[in-house]
Amino acid sequence: MSRSTPKKGFVQLLSQDPSPTLIVDALGNVLCANPAMQSLRPKTSEGYGEVLPVNTVALIKSALEQNRAIEKVESRIGSLILLWSFIPDADTQQVLIRGRDATTDILTQEQATRSNRLYRLITENTTDLISRHAPDGRFIDATPASWRLLGYWPEELRGQRLEDVFTGQPTDALFTETRQKLRDDGYATMTLDITHKNGARRWLEIASRAIRETYTGAVVEVISVSRDITARIESEEQNRLLADELAHTARLATLGELASSIAHEMNQPLASIVNFASASQRFLRNRDQHPAQLTKVDDGLQKIIHHANRASEVIKRLRAFLRKGKKSMGPVALNTLISEVTRLCQWEADKHNVKISRQLADEDPVVIADPILLEQVLINLIRNGIEANVDACQKSKSIHTSDILVKTFINDQNETLIVVTDEGPGLDDEGVRQMFQPFYTSKPKGLGLGLSMSRSIIEGFGGFLDARPAETGGLSLICRFPNTHTATTTNKSEPLDA
């Protein structure tokens, strides 16, 4: 048999091979092609050049010269990917070219490569720390962001306990609660105040998800994403300090505007002290002629002490009103607070011929608030009402006494309401919508911050401040507080329960 002709038995064997196979000579001439190979050849082509790799001739030569098989040479036919092996036979100077359909394998590998590249790109460059943990919390692995957020490289974290890395605030109870949530719900979040390895304080927001065993459902691993929220926490703290400063400035301005009322309230006890002191001096001078008058001296001294204490309380209340500091939340008895506020505003109301009436709930409603800030809101609402009444009287050229009504009650939804109603000119719907916006004012010398700040303060207590036209023609300003009380009142049926 010629050296250039394949053996008959071998050719028959190739015909049963499902893989596309060729036998070629040293020059690349096709000596034999099995049916699987023939099925790949395009109908418009007489050869197999479009099926085989582009450098097939060079590969044939190299396989024969080196007398070794060359494997995994790729060629693509449309969406089909083939890997070819070139197996030489030195005796016959022929080469067996055998192909394998590797489309699925190669596409899967390419997808895995792209996914791995994307995963590495994300994990190596994300600013959030992505970490894997054992069920007991020990670190399995972490992304390079661990150096920036914690001061540890991923290699240092592996095997470490959470309690040893997240130092700062007590964390035992928080970690126990988080593990319980992961077991029950499969997801948990927590906020930690930690100390960085370099000693700096950091705030982290950590979201974790449990990976469960398929059959038992037991937590086998936890994936966590930790985000540095230090800048946000510091910004919120700065905003709170600025809000406190603005509220304090508003209290100073309010105190200046209420100077007449304060002078009047201080003048009464001081005048009484002077009168009782003068009377006691006269009784002492006449003690020889009238010994019984010494008892009047004792009575006068007691009254002096009483009025001095009253003046002291006024000063103490003013100092509390003006103090700077953090918001101090606690139970506030509304009827008592409103009585103090109306007394403070009474002098200004009397000066403008305005009467402040109170319609308070039979049982003193209690809300959770800062008493000083709530007092500031009520003073602002009452003084706005006084100004509205004065404006209405000037427009109508009336000299009659106008009225401001302050009510407290609990509505059918068990919400506590404070309603301040004036007899002013009122506002249209557009004015009511705009009146709580910062810097909106209808007063020539107003700043437009009072009502905006008052609404923010009430919302800080979990309530809401709104306005609506009143039957008097003026406005009703309504402070609404959520149901945080247990007491009930006898006047729960009120018209302003919307």
C-alpha positions in Angstrom: 0.0 0.0 0.0 1.3 3.5 -0.8 2.8 5.6 2.0 0.3 8.3 1.0 -2.8 6.2 1.3 -4.4 5.5 4.8 -4.9 1.9 5.8 -8.3 0.5 4.9 -9.1 -0.7 8.5 -8.2 2.7 9.9 -10.4 4.5 7.4 -13.4 2.3 8.4 -12.7 3.0 12.0 -12.7 6.8 11.4 -16.1 6.5 9.6 -17.6 5.5 13.0 -15.9 8.3 14.9 -18.5 11.0 15.9 -15.7 13.6 16.1 -14.7 15.4 12.8 -11.5 13.8 11.6 -9.1 14.3 8.6 -6.0 12.5 7.5 -3.6 14.7 5.5 -0.2 14.4 4.1 2.8 16.5 4.8 1.6 19.2 2.4 -1.8 19.4 3.9 -3.6 17.4 1.1 -6.7 15.7 2.4 -6.3 11.9 2.1 -9.4 11.0 4.1 -12.3 12.7 5.8 -14.9 11.0 7.9 -18.7 11.7 7.7 -18.6 14.0 10.8 -16.0 16.1 9.1 -17.8 16.2 5.8 -20.9 17.5 7.5 -19.0 20.5 8.7 -17.8 21.6 5.2 -19.8 24.4 3.7 -21.7 23.3 0.6 -20.2 26.1 -1.3 -16.6 25.0 -0.5 -14.7 22.0 -1.9 -12.0 22.0 0.8 -11.9 22.2 4.6 -10.0 25.5 4.9 -13.0 27.3 6.4 -13.4 24.6 9.1 -9.8 24.1 10.1 -7.5 26.7 11.9 -6.0 29.3 9.6 -2.5 28.1 10.2 -3.2 24.4 9.6 -0.3 23.9 7.1 2.2 25.3 9.5 0.8 23.1 12.3 1.1 20.0 10.1 4.7 20.8 9.4 5.5 21.4 13.0 3.9 18.2 14.2 5.8 16.1 11.7 9.2 17.8 12.2 8.9 17.6 16.0 7.1 14.3 15.9 4.7 15.3 18.7 1.0 16.0 18.9 -0.2 19.6 18.9 -3.5 19.9 20.9 -6.3 22.4 21.6 -5.9 24.6 18.5 -9.1 26.6 18.2 -11.3 27.4 15.2 -14.8 29.0 15.0 -17.5 28.3 12.5 -20.3 30.7 13.3 -21.4 29.9 16.8 -19.6 26.5 16.8 -16.2 26.4 18.6 -13.9 23.4 17.7 -10.6 22.4 19.3 -8.3 20.5 17.0 -5.5 18.0 17.7 -2.7 17.4 15.2 -1.3 13.8 15.7 1.7 12.9 13.4 2.7 9.5 12.0 6.4 9.8 11.2 6.5 6.6 9.2 3.9 7.5 6.7 4.4 11.3 7.0 0.7 11.7 7.6 -1.1 13.7 10.2 -4.4 12.8 11.9 -6.4 16.0 12.5 -9.2 15.4 15.0 -11.7 18.0 16.2 -13.8 18.3 19.3 -16.9 20.4 19.9 -15.8 22.7 22.8 -18.5 25.4 22.4 -20.1 24.9 25.8 -16.8 24.5 27.6 -15.1 27.5 26.1 -18.2 29.8 26.5 -18.5 28.7 30.1 -14.8 29.3 30.7 -15.0 32.8 29.0 -18.1 33.6 31.1 -16.2 32.5 34.3 -13.2 34.6 33.3 -15.4 37.6 32.7 -17.2 37.1 36.0 -13.9 36.6 37.9 -12.5 39.7 36.3 -15.6 41.7 37.2 -15.6 40.2 40.8 -11.9 41.2 41.3 -12.6 44.7 39.8 -15.5 45.2 42.2 -13.9 43.7 45.3 -10.5 45.3 44.9 -11.9 48.8 44.2 -15.1 49.1 46.2 -15.0 51.5 49.2 -17.3 49.2 51.2 -15.9 46.2 53.0 -17.3 42.9 51.8 -16.4 40.0 54.2 -17.2 36.3 54.7 -17.7 34.9 58.2 -18.1 31.6 59.9 -21.4 31.1 61.9 -19.6 32.2 65.1 -18.5 35.4 63.4 -14.8 34.7 62.7 -13.5 36.2 59.5 -13.0 33.8 56.6 -12.0 36.4 54.0 -12.4 40.2 53.3 -11.8 42.7 50.6 -8.9 45.2 50.5 -11.3 47.9 51.8 -10.6 46.4 55.3 -7.4 48.4 55.4 -9.1 51.7 55.1 -12.1 50.9 57.3 -10.5 48.8 60.0 -6.7 49.2 59.7 -6.2 45.5 58.9 -5.3 43.8 55.6 -7.5 40.8 54.6 -4.7 38.4 55.5 -4.6 39.8 59.1 -8.4 39.4 59.5 -8.7 35.7 58.6 -9.6 33.7 61.7 -10.1 36.7 63.9 -13.2 37.1 66.1 -15.5 40.1 65.5 -15.1 41.2 69.1 -11.3 41.5 68.6 -11.7 43.7 65.5 -14.8 45.8 66.1 -13.6 47.5 69.3 -15.1 50.6 70.8 -18.6 50.3 72.1 -19.8 47.2 74.0 -20.8 44.8 71.2 -21.5 41.4 72.9 -25.3 42.0 73.2 -25.5 43.5 69.7 -23.7 40.6 68.1 -25.8 38.1 70.0 -29.0 39.8 68.7 -27.6 39.9 65.2 -26.8 36.2 65.1 -30.3 35.5 66.4 -31.8 37.5 63.5 -29.6 35.8 61.0 -30.8 32.4 62.3 -34.4 33.4 62.3 -34.7 35.8 59.3 -31.5 35.3 57.3 -30.8 39.0 57.2 -29.7 41.6 59.8 -28.3 45.1 59.9 -26.5 46.9 62.7 -24.7 50.2 63.3 -21.4 50.1 65.2 -19.3 52.9 66.8 -15.9 51.3 66.5 -12.3 52.3 67.0 -10.0 52.1 64.0 -6.6 50.3 64.5 -5.0 53.8 64.4 -7.2 55.0 67.2 -9.7 57.0 65.1 -13.4 56.8 65.8 -15.5 55.3 63.0 -19.2 54.6 62.4 -20.0 51.5 60.4 -23.3 50.4 59.0 -23.2 46.6 58.5 -25.7 44.5 56.5 -25.4 40.7 56.7 -27.0 37.8 55.0 -26.9 34.2 56.1 -25.9 31.3 53.7 -27.7 28.1 54.7 -27.0 24.4 54.2 -29.4 23.1 51.6 -31.1 20.3 53.5 -30.8 21.3 57.2 -31.2 25.0 56.8 -28.4 25.6 59.2 -26.3 28.8 58.8 -22.9 27.8 57.3 -21.6 31.2 56.4 -22.4 34.9 56.7 -21.8 37.5 54.0 -21.5 41.1 55.3 -21.2 44.5 53.6 -19.8 47.2 55.9 -20.1 50.9 54.9 -18.3 53.8 56.6 -21.0 56.3 57.6 -18.8 58.5 59.8 -19.2 61.5 57.5 -23.0 61.1 57.6 -23.1 60.8 61.4 -20.8 63.8 61.8 -22.9 65.8 59.4 -26.1 64.9 61.2 -24.5 65.9 64.5 -23.4 69.2 63.0 -26.9 69.8 61.6 -28.3 69.1 65.1 -25.8 71.6 66.7 -26.7 74.2 64.1 -30.5 73.6 64.7 -29.9 74.0 68.5 -27.9 77.2 67.9 -30.7 78.6 65.6 -33.3 77.7 68.2 -31.3 79.3 70.9 -30.9 82.5 68.8 -34.7 82.5 68.3 -35.2 82.2 72.0 -32.9 85.2 72.5 -34.9 87.2 70.0 -38.2 86.1 71.6 -36.9 87.2 75.0 -36.1 90.6 73.6 -39.5 91.0 72.1 -41.1 89.9 75.4 -39.1 92.3 77.5 -42.2 94.2 78.6 -43.9 91.1 79.8 -40.7 90.0 81.7 -40.3 93.4 83.3 -44.0 93.3 84.3 -43.7 89.8 85.8 -40.5 90.8 87.7 -41.9 94.1 88.8 -44.9 92.6 90.7 -42.9 90.5 93.2 -40.2 93.2 93.6 -42.8 95.9 94.3 -44.5 93.6 96.9 -41.1 92.9 98.5 -40.4 96.6 98.8 -43.9 97.3 100.3 -43.7 94.5 102.9 -40.1 95.5 103.8 -41.2 99.2 104.3 -44.2 98.1 106.4 -42.0 95.8 108.5 -39.6 98.7 109.2 -42.5 100.8 110.4 -43.7 98.1 112.7 -40.2 97.7 114.1 -39.9 101.4 114.8 -43.1 101.3 116.8 -42.4 98.0 118.6 -42.0 99.8 122.0 -45.4 101.5 121.9 -47.1 98.6 120.1 -45.4 95.3 121.0 -48.2 93.3 119.3 -47.1 94.7 115.9 -44.0 92.3 116.0 -46.3 89.6 114.8 -47.0 91.7 111.7 -43.3 92.0 111.2 -43.1 88.2 111.1 -46.0 88.0 108.7 -44.3 90.6 106.5 -41.1 88.7 106.4 -42.9 85.6 105.3 -44.6 87.5 102.5 -41.2 88.9 101.5 -39.8 85.4 101.3 -42.8 84.3 99.3 -42.4 87.1 96.7 -38.6 86.7 96.6 -39.1 83.0 95.8 -41.6 84.0 93.1 -39.1 86.3 91.5 -36.5 83.6 91.8 -38.8 81.2 89.9 -39.3 83.8 87.1 -35.5 84.2 86.7 -35.0 80.4 86.9 -37.7 79.9 84.2 -36.1 82.5 82.0 -32.6 81.0 82.4 -34.1 77.6 81.5 -35.8 79.1 78.5 -32.5 80.6 77.3 -30.2 77.7 78.1 -28.1 76.0 75.4 -27.7 72.3 75.3 -29.0 69.1 73.9 -32.7 68.4 73.6 -34.0 67.0 76.9 -37.0 64.7 76.1 -39.4 63.7 78.8 -43.0 63.8 79.9 -44.5 67.3 79.8 -47.9 68.2 81.4 -49.5 70.4 78.8 -52.0 72.3 80.9 -49.3 73.4 83.4 -46.9 74.4 80.5 -49.7 76.4 78.7 -50.5 78.2 82.0 -46.9 79.3 82.3 -46.7 80.4 78.7 -49.9 82.4 78.7 -48.8 84.2 81.9 -45.5 85.1 80.1 -47.4 86.4 77.1 -50.2 88.1 79.1 -48.5 91.5 79.5 -48.0 91.8 75.7 -51.6 90.7 75.1 -53.0 93.3 77.6 -50.9 96.0 75.9 -52.7 95.3 72.6 -56.2 94.7 74.2 -56.1 91.0 73.4 -57.6 88.4 75.8 -55.9 85.0 76.1 -58.5 82.4 76.9 -57.8 78.8 77.9 -60.0 75.7 77.3 -57.9 72.9 78.8 -58.6 69.2 79.1 -60.0 68.1 82.4 -57.2 65.7 82.9 -53.8 67.2 82.2 -52.6 65.5 78.9 -49.0 64.4 78.9 -46.7 64.3 75.9 -43.1 63.3 75.4 -41.2 66.5 74.4 -38.5 69.0 75.5 -40.4 71.4 77.7 -38.2 74.4 76.8 -38.5 73.9 73.0 -42.3 73.2 73.3 -42.6 76.4 75.4 -40.8 78.2 72.6 -43.2 76.9 70.0 -46.3 77.9 72.1 -44.9 81.4 72.7 -44.4 81.8 69.0 -47.9 80.6 68.1 -49.6 82.9 70.8 -47.5 85.9 69.8 -48.4 85.3 66.1 -52.0 85.2 67.1 -51.7 88.5 69.0 -50.1 90.1 66.0 -52.9 88.7 63.8 -55.6 90.1 66.1 -53.9 93.5 66.2 -53.7 93.6 62.4 -57.4 92.7 62.1 -58.4 95.4 64.6 -56.3 98.0 62.8 -57.9 97.2 59.4 -61.4 97.3 60.9 -60.5 100.3 63.2 -62.1 98.4 66.1 -61.3 99.2 69.7 -63.0 96.1 71.1 -61.1 93.4 72.9 -60.1 90.5 70.6 -59.6 87.0 71.8 -57.1 84.1 71.4 -58.2 80.7 72.5 -55.7 78.0 73.6 -57.2 74.5 73.8 -55.9 71.1 74.7 -57.8 67.9 74.1 -57.5 64.3 73.0 -59.3 63.3 69.8 -60.9 60.0 68.8 -57.6 58.6 67.6 -56.1 59.2 71.1 -53.9 62.0 69.7 -53.1 64.9 71.9 -53.8 68.3 70.3 -53.0 71.9 71.2 -55.0 74.4 69.2 -54.3 78.1 69.2 -57.1 80.1 67.5 -56.9 83.8 66.7 -59.4 86.4 65.3 -57.0 87.8 62.8 -57.6 88.4 59.0 -56.6 84.7 58.2 -54.9 83.4 55.1 -56.1 82.0 51.8 -55.3 78.4 50.9 -52.1 79.4 49.1 -51.0 81.4 52.2 -51.7 78.4 54.5 -49.6 76.2 52.2 -46.7 78.7 52.3 -46.7 79.9 55.9 -44.5 77.0 57.1 -41.9 77.5 54.4 -38.6 79.0 55.6 -38.3 82.8 55.1 -42.0 83.2 54.1 -43.6 86.0 56.0 -46.4 88.5 55.7 -44.9 90.8 58.4 -42.9 93.8 57.2 -40.1 93.1 59.7 -40.5 89.3 59.9 -37.8 86.8 59.1 -40.1 84.0 58.2 -38.3 81.5 60.4 -40.7 81.2 63.4 -43.3 78.9 62.1 -40.8 76.8 60.0 -38.7 76.2 63.1 -41.8 75.5 65.2 -42.9 72.8 62.7 -39.4 71.3 62.8 -39.4 71.2 66.6 -42.9 69.5 66.8 -41.8 67.0 64.1 -38.8 66.3 66.2 -41.2 65.2 69.0 -42.9 62.8 66.6 -45.8 65.2 66.1 -47.0 67.7 63.4 -47.9 71.3 63.2 -50.5 72.5 60.8 -53.0 75.4 60.2 -56.5 75.7 59.0 -59.1 78.5 58.7 -61.0 79.1 61.9 -64.7 79.9 62.3 -63.6 83.2 63.9 -62.2 84.3 60.5 -58.7 83.9 61.7 -56.5 80.8 61.8 -56.2 77.7 64.0 -52.7 76.5 64.5 -52.8 72.8 65.5 -50.0 70.9 67.3 -50.7 67.2 67.0 -48.9 64.6 69.1 -49.0 60.8 68.7 -50.7 58.6 71.3 -48.0 58.4 73.9 -50.3 58.7 77.0 -52.6 56.5 78.9 -54.8 59.1 80.5 -58.1 60.0 78.9 -60.1 63.2 79.1 -63.8 63.9 79.4 -63.8 66.3 76.4 -62.7 64.0 73.6 -65.4 65.1 71.2 -63.9 68.1 69.5 -64.4 69.6 66.0 -60.7 69.8 65.2 -60.0 66.1 65.0 -58.9 66.0 61.3 
